[in-house]
Amino acid sequence: MRESMEFDVVIVGAGPSGLSTAIRLKQLNAELNVCVLEKGSEVGAHILSGAVLEPRSLNELFENWQELGAPLNTPVTKDEVYLLKDGELSKEIPHSLVPNSMKNDGNYIVSVGNLCRWLAEQAEGLGVEIFPGFAAAEILYHEDGTVKGVATGDMGVSASGEKLPTYMEGMELHAAYTVFSEGCRGHLGKQLIEKFSLDKDADPQHYALGIKELWQIDPSKHQPGLVVHGAGWPLEEASGGFFLYHTDNNQVVAGLIVDLNYKNPWMSPYEEFQRLKHHPVFKQYLEGGERVSYGARAITKGGWNALPTMTLPGALLVGCDAGTLNVAKIKGTHTAMKSGMLAAEAINKVLADDALSIGDTYSELFDASWLKQELYSTRNFAPAMHKFGTFFGGAFNYIDQNILGGKMPITLHDTSLDYAQLQTINEAKKIDYPKPDGKLSFDRLSSVFLSNTNHEEDQPCHLTLADDSIPTGSNLSSFAEPAQRYCPAGVYEIVEQEAGPKLQINAQNCLHCKTCDIKDPAQNITWVTPEGTGGPNYPNM
């Protein structure tokens, strides 16, 4: 029988929403026993985001965050939005025509990983127990079906399932309430949504893949506080957009977001990003610079219409585990933090009064919050882009956001499923990508190296297949096994052997982006938690 520990509240994931939950709980009641589990080797190791931060939630959490040394060092000084064409041409969109939701007055360019490291320090100062390196692998239930807590995964198990000399059995963590804040496509959150039908009244969730690099550039080219967004080239086969942020210390972050409802199975989001950096809008800053880090992460972007019920007996979903990203703002940190703070307030009320229910209490707090108002007012943004495309969708959103203030009298819905959109290789045009030049564009393996990704080699594969025959069967014949291209880390390879093609899974490379769990057309791949500490170790990302 596994050892167990008892807490008032267990929080799964030390991202912005989870840490905000923990901090608010201790601010409300210092006597509460609160712990946070984090699968990364340290807090922030797995955190990846653009990111421009709207400080609204941080202002509510710590009015004196500047005095406390929060790592918000680069205020936004200028916004530029471009529509790119054919690799050379670009058109800057006048600031007056940019949807208000995309303007960044009063915001900061930040590393969300560093913000989480700072939030963890504040949480520990309040008495929160944080356990990095321990992955929550299993949901525990009471006999009546309510959530009891979680169990961490066993460590020191070989790939064949044998106990190694380093074996350590997982531990159970029990709590009155468990908060799941695992980020996009959370392994356990996904199970809860299905088991409790939390999404029965919502549109299907939609996702994108965000790919990001951190560059050290020539100081003469650096413009601290410059924020560049845009759409168009090179995404001729998908919707999405790009970003380029000038942060501090002569560094810039460059990235591409590719919606995972794309149709062409030959498309590679990674290769699209490599092409993007050769456009003059990017090249003018990156040329002559040095790439410092690389990473990728899926993004939950269905917004208001796809938001599931966020409470269930004994547990809550917060942040990107639920899908609180505001797509119209291209921001999710402040909304994730607020969802966690609301969860903390609801839990504190219910723990103090047995007559209250967590569902009704959270709903009342959420309905009265600016979070609901913000998400509802931007509910049409993503569906408009999906339905009408970049140009006409942008026009719709300008009217909705700038003229009507998010009060469009109709609500658009997108009921398509991202994974079901792929055309077959016979229907789609093959894409030939240029070879990387080693200066602006690079191969996958050198990129993965910069993510500091590592997993214990002799452990069970955390990328599981429901049917081993599908990758070299229907996926190969119909789609040329698209996992070879949608994975931004080279995890999946089709290897030709005498006996025929074989799928090779290079799990060591996995960035934990979850794209395979989302985009596989047969829904045959499930991402499960590897041993704690495994995965990327992002610095300053």
ZIQUI-V697582 format. One record per helix or strand. SS is the DSSP state (H for helix, E for strand). FROM is the first residue (numbers start at 1). TO is the last residue. If there is no record, write none. Layout:
ss: [SS SS]
from: [FROM FROM]
to: [TO TO]
This chain:
ss: [E H E E H E E E H H E H E E E E E E H E H E E E H H E H E E H E H E H H H H H H E E H H E E H H E E]
from: [4 16 34 52 56 74 78 89 95 100 108 112 129 136 147 155 163 172 187 207 219 226 240 251 269 280 290 304 311 315 319 326 327 331 333 358 370 381 418 444 454 463 474 483 492 500 507 515 525 535]
to: [12 28 38 53 61 75 85 92 97 102 109 125 132 141 152 157 168 180 195 216 221 232 246 259 276 286 300 306 312 317 321 326 329 331 352 367 377 403 421 450 454 465 479 486 497 505 509 519 527 535]
